[in-house]
Amino acid sequence: MSQVETAAPAGPVALAAGPRPQTLPGFLALFRSELWLTFRRARTMALLGVLALVPILIGVVVRLETGDMRGGDGGPAFLAQVTQNGVFLTFTALATSLPIFLPMTVGVVAGDSVAGEAATGTLRYLLVAPAGRSRLLAAKFTAAMAFCVAATLAVALSGLIIGSILFPVGDVTLLSGDTIGLGAALLRVVLISGVVALSLAGLVAVGLFISTLTNSGIAAMASTVGLVIIVQVLDSFPQLHAIQPWLLTHYWLSFGDLLRQPMYWHGVWQDLGLQALYVAFFGSAAWARFTSRDITA
């Protein structure tokens, strides 16, 4: 063995060769990079555009069927309130998008976060930089949560705008029969939008974990979206009531309790607690897989 091979660096040289400290500015720089990577894609903009169309379609249909809706028969509580106040179109659009459209778009973004870069070969080069796999995974999760916020706002703002155009806007009568002012109603729009975005956190963690299992972005996206569909089907069978409170989607529509006076938080806290449990479990699984994974692509 040569002298070069046996000699060990000492002092500052040895410290420089080790991993760099995981600093907050370094994480923020990595997060900004992931955020730019997520939102610069044409696919992401197209998904947000599709979500913004959902309230428009609902508003137009309800407007055309105004006569039937005023009868108050056979429609969800949100839908029956839309013709009385355009603000309720926001809540209706969120209730319609949450079981189907929002999970599909979030599943695409979360499922592609790691597997997509592995498929294109950019993940290996990204890991060459001294960012650290843990910090990179955390940045990808945070960027996917930022997309959840953007997706929810796309639905909420579109619903608020088209609702204001097609229907009267003023004091809002809640599901409990109480009336609040327009300003207070808009604050509830913000609150409910935040709850809906946080309700997708567990799905982001699941999608991120699935994304670490494969080098195929398409497979990861399809698996994440398919899993959400299967879970919602299971949640519809009364015979499975024992396991339904543990299903990811079970409490998603609990935000409707915030449209009462006073607001009823029990279901919302159950939802957010369940999402935190999914984030902890599948986030840990994703970290264990990603930090030990042999990146060959």
C-alpha angles and dihedrals in degrees: 000000000000126000090247091057095048098043113100122208114244140201119356093358092063091049092050091053093058127085116290118248116268099244128181094238089052091051092048091051090051091046092052089051092051091045091053091046091052099046100038091066116102088221091061092051090048091052091051089048092053090050091051089054093058096075090044092055092046092048094050093048093048091047091053091048096044093127093057094044094055088060087068094215127135100356134113116262092251093050094049090054096052097084090051095052130008092216088074090064087074092057091043092051092049091049090050096044099044099071095045123002102040094047091048094053093042090047090054093051097042095042092051096046098095105007093052093057091044089054093051094044096241096112094071092052092046091055091053088073114082093251098118124233094250092054092045092052091048090051091051091050092049092048090050089051089051087056089052089056092047092047093050092047091049089059096040098046093044090050092048093049098045091041090055090051099047103033141033117275125206140093110006125228108214127217089260091058096252120127125226131181125262093254092054089047091054090051088055089051089057092044094048092045089055092049091049092050091050090047088067094056094094091052090052090054092048092048092048091052093049088048091059092055098064143033091220115093092193092053092049093048093047092047093050094048092043091051091054091051092050092049092051091049090052089049090059097061114091089203089069095055091124094065100030096089087062095051116109096236100040099102099031095113094046089104086085087079088068088066091072133085110264098024114245109221103176097094092041093054090048089052095048092044091052090049090051090052091052091047091051095047102039093034089057091046091050091049093049091049097042097045092051098038121117104230107211100157 
